């Protein structure tokens, strides 16, 4: 399904991962700044509920959202509502697969739309009604069993390629886990900073300065 060009920006990520919500936006901004909008952004499924054999913990995610909003991105997570935290992201990940079947641009738009629905609009993206509304918004077919299977196939491929977590970026032969953020934990406190150095070095190696 994915005909990934050697210069495409490919990333394995889950939707309810707040670090991916920030990281995807930062990398997309760098792509625009470098005038490389010709590069497709292919967001593959890295379903953390399969990786960890359990759904994401909403309380812990809420803490991460607060840290990111306070320390890195005060303009993001404006409408995040823990009361509407999804019980699963598998249907939304399948929706993204369906969108990519319509073309890389549609897939990219949906990759951001499902994350905005959760983190900016406070919507429960595990609900069928929300999935259908997002699909209708971009004229994307509702996900099928084939799309569900593709999500699992992404997870399997990601494991074979050494994906460390969400988000993990691949460009050509180079790859980097979460290149835009530095996360330090200690003394009961989490410190998150925007790591422009690692991101710039990674993109310079892969895309050119």
Buried (B, 14 or more C-beta within 10 A) or exposed (E): EBEBEEBBBBBBBBBBBBBBBBBBBBBBEBBEEBEBEEBBBBBBBBBBBBBEEEBBEBEEBBEBBBBBBEBBBEEBBEEBEEEBBBEBBBBBBBBBBBBBBBEBEBBBBBBBBBBBBBBBBBBBBBBEEBBBEBBEEBEBEBBEEEBBEBBBBBBEBBEEEEBEBBBBBBBBEEBBBBBBBBBEEEEEEBEBEBBEEBBBEBBEBBBEE
